[in-house]
Amino acid sequence: MDHPQGGPGETPAVTGAGLAEEPVSGHSRIPTSSGRISEAAEVHAEDEKVPFSPSQLSRIDEALTRTSAETGLLFTVYVGALGGRSREQAEELHAALGESASDAVLVAVSPGERVVEVVTGEESSRRVDDQGAKIAVGSMVSRFTEGDLVGGIVEGLRVLGDHAGSRH
């Protein structure tokens, strides 16, 4: 059953398939089988492509869910422009996680700027140190240079999870 869409700034409409679309921005959310909400926003680039296909979003979601469950840490991924102050922007995104930021690991990827940032919180930094983050970034960049953005993100999450170890 479709619900009517509201105007700008109003609650997104939810379609019968469980997909929510913001009426203005093209931003969509869909609950996955794990309970996590996968979100994607249409990026208006020269080629007008949507950033990820449903199967690619599913692969990323599975990697996030698995890594978070195995480690007990909250892993998050941001893909988009970070700007000239990429580290500061990534730290702001991490801080926006609120109370969860302490146990969170944010992987921020800006393909157009060729930048990858890994930000850890107070607690998560005890398990994912700078060396572990560097190894993960190296594995991601290796896949990115082969043109495999999703594979790089999935591999980076695997390496970070391996470095963090299982939940205590």
C-alpha positions in Angstrom: 0.0 0.0 0.0 1.5 3.3 -1.0 1.3 6.3 1.3 1.1 9.8 -0.2 4.2 11.8 -0.4 4.5 15.0 1.6 6.0 18.3 0.6 9.7 19.3 1.2 10.8 18.7 4.7 7.9 16.3 5.5 8.0 12.7 6.4 9.2 10.4 3.5 6.6 8.2 1.8 6.9 4.4 2.4 5.9 2.1 -0.5 4.5 -1.3 -0.2 8.0 -2.8 -0.7 9.2 -1.1 2.5 11.2 1.5 0.5 11.1 5.0 1.7 11.7 7.9 -0.6 12.3 11.5 0.2 10.0 13.4 -2.2 12.6 16.0 -3.1 16.1 14.7 -2.8 15.8 11.1 -4.2 17.1 9.8 -0.9 15.9 6.2 -0.2 16.0 3.8 2.7 15.2 0.1 2.8 15.2 -2.2 5.8 17.4 -5.3 5.2 16.9 -8.8 6.5 19.4 -8.1 9.3 17.3 -5.2 10.5 19.8 -2.6 9.5 18.5 0.3 7.3 20.5 0.7 4.1 20.4 4.2 2.7 21.3 5.6 -0.7 21.0 9.0 -2.2 20.9 9.6 -5.9 24.0 11.6 -6.8 23.6 13.9 -9.8 26.9 13.3 -11.6 27.8 13.7 -15.3 26.6 10.2 -16.0 23.5 10.3 -13.7 24.1 6.8 -12.3 22.8 5.7 -8.9 25.9 5.1 -6.7 25.2 1.4 -5.8 22.9 -1.3 -7.1 20.7 -3.2 -4.6 23.0 -6.2 -4.7 26.0 -3.9 -4.0 24.2 -2.3 -1.1 23.4 -5.8 0.2 27.1 -6.8 0.1 28.1 -3.7 2.0 25.3 -4.2 4.5 26.3 -7.9 5.1 29.9 -6.9 5.7 28.9 -4.1 8.1 26.5 -6.4 10.0 29.0 -9.3 10.2 31.9 -7.1 11.2 29.8 -5.3 13.9 28.4 -8.5 15.2 31.8 -10.3 15.4 33.6 -7.4 17.1 30.9 -5.8 19.2 31.9 -2.4 17.7 29.7 -0.3 15.4 31.1 -0.1 11.9 29.8 2.5 9.6 30.6 3.5 6.0 30.3 6.9 4.3 30.8 7.2 0.5 30.9 10.7 -0.9 32.7 14.0 -1.1 34.8 14.9 1.9 36.2 18.2 0.6 39.6 19.8 1.2 39.5 19.1 4.9 38.8 15.4 4.5 40.0 14.3 8.0 38.0 17.0 9.8 34.9 16.1 7.7 35.3 12.4 8.5 35.7 13.3 12.2 32.5 15.3 12.1 30.6 12.4 10.5 31.9 10.1 13.2 30.9 12.6 16.0 27.4 12.7 14.5 27.0 9.1 15.6 26.3 10.6 19.1 26.5 8.3 22.0 27.5 5.4 19.7 30.7 7.3 18.5 32.9 5.9 21.3 32.4 2.3 20.1 32.3 3.2 16.4 34.6 2.9 13.5 33.8 5.1 10.5 35.2 4.3 7.1 34.9 7.4 4.9 35.6 7.0 1.2 35.7 9.8 -1.4 36.3 8.1 -4.7 36.3 11.4 -6.7 38.9 12.9 -4.4 40.9 9.6 -4.0 40.7 9.8 -0.2 40.0 7.2 2.5 39.7 8.1 6.1 39.2 5.7 9.1 38.0 7.3 12.3 37.7 5.5 15.6 36.1 6.5 18.9 37.5 6.4 22.4 36.7 2.7 23.0 37.1 1.4 19.4 40.6 3.0 19.1 41.8 0.5 21.7 41.1 -2.3 19.3 41.7 -0.7 16.0 45.0 1.2 16.2 46.7 3.3 13.5 48.6 0.3 12.1 45.4 -1.7 11.7 43.7 1.2 10.0 46.7 1.7 7.6 46.6 -2.0 6.7 42.8 -1.8 6.0 43.2 1.4 3.9 46.0 -0.3 1.9 43.7 -3.2 1.1 40.9 -0.9 0.1 43.0 1.2 -2.1 44.4 -1.9 -3.8 40.8 -2.9 -4.8 39.8 0.7 -5.7 42.6 1.0 -8.2 41.2 -2.1 -9.9 37.9 -0.3 -10.2 36.2 -2.4 -7.4 34.7 0.2 -5.0 32.3 -2.3 -3.3 35.0 -5.0 -3.0 37.4 -2.5 -1.5 34.9 -1.5 1.1 34.0 -5.1 2.0 37.7 -6.0 2.2 38.5 -3.0 4.3 35.8 -3.9 6.8 37.1 -7.5 6.9 40.6 -6.3 7.7 39.4 -3.9 10.3 37.3 -6.6 11.9 40.1 -9.1 11.9 42.4 -6.5 13.5 39.8 -5.6 16.2 39.2 -9.2 17.1 36.1 -10.7 18.5 34.0 -9.0 21.2 35.2 -9.5 24.7 
